[in-house]
Amino acid sequence: FTRDANGDSRRSAIKQVASGRFGVTANYLVNADELQIKMAQGAKPGEGGQLPGHKVDERIAKVRWSTPGVTLISPPPHHDIYSIEDLAQLIHDLQCVSPSARVSVKLVSEVGVGTVASGVAKAGAGAVVISGFSGGTGASPLSSIKHTGLPWELGLAEAQQVLVHNNLRGRLRVQVDGGLLSARDVAIATLLGAEEWGMATASLIVSGCVMLRKCHLNTCSVGIATQDDELRKRFTGTPEDVVRFFQYIAEDLREIMAELGFRTIDEMVGRVDRLQPRHDVKANPQVHWKARKLDLSAILTSPRAPAAWPRYCQEAYRNPLADHLDRMLMEQGKAFLAEDNGGADALCISQPIHNTDRSVGAMLSGAISRVHGAAGLGDDSIHVRFKGSAGQSFGAFLASGVTLDLIGDANDYVGKGLSGGRIVVAPPQESSFATEENIIVGNTVLYGATKGEAFFSGLAGERFAVRNSGARAVVEGMGDHGCEYMTGGTVVCLGPTGRNFAAGMSGGVAYVFQRQRDFREHCNLEMVDLEALTSESEVWLVYGLIQDHARYTGSPLAERILDNWDSLTDHFVKVMPRDYKRVLAQRRARRSSRSPQLSVIQGGGQ
């Protein structure tokens, strides 16, 4: 994210927010001109991804906040998007963290994509991407490429027609990708309704890709899709090759536009009347019978809408953020938003909060990351005490040095993308109910968290700590699918867990306090083993986290467990992923193999 000595920038202008949320931190989000929510991939719609452990080297693990050698699994859906309203919430979250970045949503070319594109427009996105089946990486399953995705032409035509028909086309840009290779493809895409185009596969080919379709094997013969240093030496591509290719594309497109009588792209967008099917296909017996029977009228139909309604983007819509609660926090903490804040005293703020206050902490965290990067501030530099009911995404992407202390309860997605901050949620001290029997935070808490701490004096909803990469958390119980797809961090659960705990969990460790010793019935044992707390260091780790939980939240349950620690220690069960355990054992073996050599050299006095 920092410029080279000569001023060149290596950062990607577009950062994707995919279902795995690998490495999606506040610092990652503010270093982008566009944030793209990848709802689906054209080459494998409806599927997640899996990066085999042998391809996760030190660099990949650092970027993805994971452990080298541990397999990484992305869930098929975004677990914070189950409706258009949820999508609108994520768009709001991202705009809060990085107000200057455009937020786009990538959809797959599929029947009904026009309706979803309308929802994307109403949700406040600045662009929608229609992705066809011909693009994607060579790691996509062949069955998906052949039988699941659809050509980009079908999805693009439907999206354009529906957006224009509902007078939504003027508020967002439409982009298309999925196998565009020539200026002719770009021209057809423009006439069907796109004003932006993605040509990634073509760029790869220009750089030297020979389409071996074995990206997942780490054996790319031309050194592109591999972490093998010897194979990487074979890479011969240069930036100039890609620049020259796009110059040729632009020149060819300019010639096509001149032939059609268009001076600008805006004039050309959505002009399906300038497209017609080839008449020689149906009459030619040598053409495949399926091609002869194709009916393209649905694609080449102009939208039924008044002529005054826009056919291309006039002004991208943005969610209003002027009244965001974080603006008050940023005003009071402006001393910490300067590059030199060494003399600033710790700041403590007390503030009421309501369930209409969404994404609290996200805008403040983005501002901190823009100035101080991933390091953030010193511990507890800004401590905010809230009282009330927080809205969705409380503490989203919270940066290091910020503590959000809530007396009350919170909605879904608390601590989404937690990036080093601390979140504490507890009921009022005068509450008469048992905290461990009442829900205090909603669903999908700590989704994609990479760093930081969270303490919840009460129960959490479903999918607690899904895809957690590094945060430490204590909770007093959770719903189904806890610690799903987790790859790092530590979770201590002091109560029931619901069904399907640890599904897809390949890293990190969870410690569960089982009162009835029936946890095995609720745990998904496909990738994890259940162990007792035998190591003294682990016992003290769990004890220390529960101590912190009691100190921050005043939890009566935590106090009771600490008071009876000696008799309750054996009630804890350790959930250990096998893949993670194997990698840790290999590390220990390498360290032990090196230490005897060191002792011999020192003993010999050499």
Secondary structure, DSSP 8 states (H G I E B T S, - for coil): ----TTS---S-SEEEE-TT-TT--HHHHHS-SEEEEE---TTSTT---EE-GGG--HHHHHHTTS-TT--EE--SS-TT-SSHHHHHHHHHHHHHH-TTSEEEEEEE--TTHHHHHHHHHHTT-SEEEEE-TT-S-TTS-HHHHHHT---HHHHHHHHHHHHHHTT-GGGSEEEEESS--SHHHHHHHHHHT-SEE--HHHHHHHHT----S-GGGT--TTSSS---HHHHTT----HHHHHHHHHHHHHHHHHHHHHHT-SSHHHHTT-GGG----THHHH-TTS-HHHHT---TTTT----S-TTS-SS-SS------TT-THHHHHHHTGGGGSS--TT---EEEEEEE-TT--STTHHHHHHHHHHHGGG-SSTTSEEEEEEEEE-TTTTTT-BTTEEEEEEEEE-S-TTTT-EEEEEEEE--TT--S-GGGSB-S-SSTTTT--EEEEEESSB--SSTTTT-EEEEEEES---SSTTTT-EEEEEEE-S---SSBTTT--EEEEEEE-SSS-GGGTB-TTSEEEEE---HHHHHHHHHHHHHHHHHH--HHHHHHHHTHHHHGGGEEEEEEHHHHHHHHHHHHHHHHHHHHHHHHHHHT-
